[in-house]
Amino acid sequence: MLLVKITQLDHAIFKGLFKPNAPKWWQHLFVNLSRTGDGVVYLIFASWLLYQNDNNSLLMLNVLLLGFAIERPLYYLFKNLFKRTRPCNWQGGFSYIKPSDQFSLPSGHSAAAWLFATVLGFFYPQLWPLLMLWASSVAVSRVMLGVHYPVDIILGSIMGYGCAHLSLQITGAL
């Protein structure tokens, strides 16, 4: 019964947030925010850390690599365990982008963005507010684009944050 109520609330919030007739500028804003979480930013940053080749940069790279090595299998496990249909694939739904798969829970973009932002925030605490704003924006963009429900991005964000902290603990950085 509780799960049904959560799902109903999740759908209602989604319907309140997602705008199928949004203006072009709105669509471009959220498409571009979402793209910053596609993975290219992570690869560029990892390359920069390798190029820096100092102890702090290499530690950060190891924390990030371990974090993603933990997060990615969990992401695939939960996607295939829950098999939650995306809003754009449910009852004739619509989205502004084509999702990479058919399942929505958890949001991989949210998980990756929060993992990345949490690790960077640990190493660069002065950037913490900006990094949290960016990770939250990536997560919210997934709902605004019609490919995730709010619970998907909340659980993905928690998963990414948790994987970052686990990685920081395992590597001894924390």
Order of alpha helices (4+ residues) and beta strands (2+ residues): alpha-alpha-alpha-alpha-alpha-alpha-alpha
